[in-house]
Amino acid sequence: MHLQLSFRTLRYIVETADCESVTEAARRLNVTQPSVSSAVAQAEKELGVQIFIRHHARGMTLSVAGKQLVDEARLLLAQATEFARLTQSLGDPLSGEIVVGSFPTLAMRYMPQIIGGFAKLFPNISVRLIEGDQNEILSALASGRMEVALAYDFALPPEIHGHELAALPPFALLAPDHRLAGEKAVRLVDLADDPFILLDLPHSRDYFSSLFAACGLQPNIAFRTRSPELVRGLVGNGRGFSLHNVLPLGPVAYDGSRIAMLPVHDDLPPARAMLLHLARQDLRPAVRAFSDHLRNSFAAGAFAA
């Protein structure tokens, strides 16, 4: 049996249940009484069950089956209303939700200011931020689970378009009592024998290894972690040094320990912060507004210390 009750029929049934009267339901719906009666009768015929129990001169009440139908119909109609609201907002640059991805180190440093500034410009656009490593971000963009992302230029496939926002050179993170903490800059060769604390994320680990390789060195890895803040805390507590491309504004780690941040003398490649999205994707207005705001924030030097 093929059943296909329209949303209009479901609205008629729900309204009749609420009013316990076809006449009153028709008045509220601004349609004729025969339209409601016919729709209810046709639904009962198609379903093969009695939705309403008719009471002579006392209106109508729901049967057991009718109550189950109406309960489900209410949920479906509510979802349909929400879906209609969503589709209306998709093309409106001033409303709706957008889904933005970000690499953790970039999110910590830049996203609070970016999202805060964007909310002032577009208060009716909500931003859902999802953090992930480079692989997770590229996968989410390719599948449509993210619309744009703030990430790096690591391993970008042809289907992902990247716009460079900033070139971020590596800095050495040292404990304040490290023998080189008072220098203006350091060279990797002078740190090669020290314990190294690695931010152990896909492609990030390869990038940091490549910096040592460019100097003909091997890192002496003492700790691996996926947490940028744990890296800083371990450095601040004297467990080793690290390399970082996104510097915080202050020298204090989450646990209260202090960190010295020094430029690296060596001519090493920077990590490039990128705005990423699908190359074939035509950004909807709300997403384009966010993308433009993010690009303008970097271009205007909004993140200078």
Stockholm file with secondary structure:
# STOCKHOLM 1.0

chainA/1-305         MHLQLSFRTLRYIVETADCESVTEAARRLNVTQPSVSSAVAQAEKELGVQIFIRHHARGMTLSVAGKQLVDEARLLLAQATEFARLTQSLGDPLSGEIVVGSFPTLAMRYMPQIIGGFAKLFPNISVRLIEGDQNEILSALASGRMEVALAYDFALPPEIHGHELAALPPFALLAPDHRLAGEKAVRLVDLADDPFILLDLPHSRDYFSSLFAACGLQPNIAFRTRSPELVRGLVGNGRGFSLHNVLPLGPVAYDGSRIAMLPVHDDLPPARAMLLHLARQDLRPAVRAFSDHLRNSFAAGAFAA
#=GR chainA/1-305 SS CCCCCCHHHHHHHHHHHHHTCHHHHHHHHTSCHHHHHHHHHHHHHHHTSCCEEEETTTEEEECHHHHHHHHHHHHHHHHHHHHHHHHHHHTCTTSEEEEEEECHHHHHHHHHHHHHHHHHHCTTEEEEEEECCHHHHHHHHHHTSCSEEEEECTTCCTTEEEEEEEEECCEEEECTTSTTTTSSCBCGGGTTTSEEEEECCTTHHHHHHHHHHHTTCCCEEEEEESCHHHHHHHHHTTSCBEEESSCCSSSBCTTSCBCEEEEBCSCCCCEEEEEEEETTCCCCHHHHHHHHHHHHHHHTTTTCC
#=GC SS_cons         CCCCCCHHHHHHHHHHHHHTCHHHHHHHHTSCHHHHHHHHHHHHHHHTSCCEEEETTTEEEECHHHHHHHHHHHHHHHHHHHHHHHHHHHTCTTSEEEEEEECHHHHHHHHHHHHHHHHHHCTTEEEEEEECCHHHHHHHHHHTSCSEEEEECTTCCTTEEEEEEEEECCEEEECTTSTTTTSSCBCGGGTTTSEEEEECCTTHHHHHHHHHHHTTCCCEEEEEESCHHHHHHHHHTTSCBEEESSCCSSSBCTTSCBCEEEEBCSCCCCEEEEEEEETTCCCCHHHHHHHHHHHHHHHTTTTCC
//
